[in-house]
Amino acid sequence: MSANHSRGTAASAPNRLDLDAAAELEKKYDSEVSFRELRGVTAAIVSTLLVALSAFHYYTAGFGILTEHWHKSIHLAAVLGLIFIMFPTRLDGLPRIGGVPVHDWLLALLVAAACFYLPIVFDELTFRIGMPNSWDMVMGTVMIVLVLEATRRAMGWVLPAIVVIFILYGLFGNHLSGVLAHPGSNWEGFLSHVYLTQEGIFGIPVKVVATFVFHFVLFGVLATRMGLGQFFIDIASIIAGRYAGGPAKVAVVSSALFGSISGSSIANTVTTGSLTIPAMKRIGYKPHFAGAVEAAASAGGQITPPIMGAAAFVMIEFLEISLTTLLIAAAVPAAMHFWGVFVQVHFEAKRLGLRGLDEDEIPKLWPTIRDGWPTVIPLVLLVYVIVQGYTPYLAAFTGISACIVVGFLNPRNRLTIKDLWDAFDLGSRYALAVGAAAAAVGIVVGVVTLTGAGFRIGFIVTQAAVQTAEVFRPIVEALPAGFGSMEGLTLFMTLLFVALVCIAMGAGIPTTALYIVLAAIAAPAVQQLGVPPIAAHLFILYYGILADLTPPVCVSAYAAAGIAGSNPFRTGITAFRLGMAKATVPFVFAYAPVMLIVVPDFTWGAFLFTVGTCAVGVLILGIGMTGYAFTHMGLMSQAVLVVGSLLMISPSGPMTAVGAAIAAPVLAWNFLRARRT
């Protein structure tokens, strides 16, 4: 750890971020950054290639993106080639050159050749789309096989297996019956579509990663290195540290702030959690709860403006909206998520009688602001450029440039040339796995456009929802007016089915890849029922991220449990409970898109009602989940409050009134019991 990383924005603060230790934890729990141990000349060459890749994206962001087919090919050739060099396999015992098996060097060169082949023959492709020649066939086959292998190395078997299923569906769908049947395709036609056109591997996902995502990942790394992450943690400690359960509240606030510059749940967990989890345990939180708080809060990073996660940038391409529009739409739902975690943390602290941080454990306000305010400049400039309507990559270029300038000029947390080199190296490392995933899911998107699978699967989901809703028709028809309709119930069942699919698939697929797949096959089903596109896509994104907290594959919870020394499954279950707001709020903005602000029929009255009742409902839900309001309560009271809170969260006026009528007596009785005791 270099000296400048151990220094922070407030000299009096007792807890400093150790970025090297956080990186080791991340490597332990995140397979996407588990690289080969390279040494000597090979390590220097690989590091140079990584820095060159970051420098290429930084330069083009500020001085002009190359012609699209060349830009994507350079990006993908570097990303896939580096994956073969940097990610180990079971064949690592074979003959090596510089610590890397010979066959991996050859695969890296081969995949680079397949990437560069397209821009080289680009001018000729117009005349042979649908009729590939022999070289097209060879290069296309090599490309598909190596994309799948690179994705397997970086992310495991699940995503490549799903892609293979889609490939088989594209080739042999003519052997199916019913809605899913389609005319099928031969290998030549399939290759032509997913390799030679912009509908497959070189489609929107790779374009977004190459022109948007990479730059924001690099900004997040640089911003953390130059002290912004530490400044956020210090500010969170000042805001929330002194109150009951202080370290847990610091974890929520700091994760919300840190999540604004990092779109990775695991990176958020290990970075802030390395400080907050031990502090939570020290004041009396049980290990599994301490880990769950950090995991639940950190999972909000991918939905927190202004950076969000890679999926957000794919979304603006799919929806053809500005990044500013998406950031505005995502603001209130993200706040609801952190509000939900904060509420449960507070009442858990009250239930256990836990203290806050001591005065000597909290940074002093003036020294923190005096030493740390320069680190906020890059984030402010980035947001300003976005709001002014410039391209996201220009905003990222501005933010990165500001990080470099501030980092070199700030006397209290000065970057060195080595720090800058390490940041550019690390930025590329973080982008490798998402780059491979983008290429792999590009194949899925190609199959969907080739076969029309999106509308077919959407039809199946909608029909299943209609049939399920019919079972409850007698109940719905017996309800008073305003308490439900068959259309509303059909939408609810559709959303429920999509949510379950998101959680199930998210157990083994990274959020960005999951979002791209489900945006193509599930979003149409939701939109067919009248949900605005931006609400439908955010719904899918939220439930995809929720999988990070859902056992058995809850990656954020596993990382937090490793730091806390707790049982991962129990930590995951608790994290899911703490993140319940994230599971309920998407239903709210699906039924009442006014919460997202950027909808045509927005009115302040509807917005304030929806957000106000949702916030109160989330508060009562937290009380019900925790079992404490003014004093302890029994299981029956908890169950009644949970039911009442869910009705209050609903954007329906009559249902909200019923929820309030259910919850109010329980809270009043709890208050009276507290006064008597």
Summary of the structure (lengths in Angstrom):
residues: 677
radius of gyration: 25.4
end to end distance: 52.7
largest distance: 85.9
contacts: 2600
relative contact order: 0.11
helix: 77%
strand: 1%
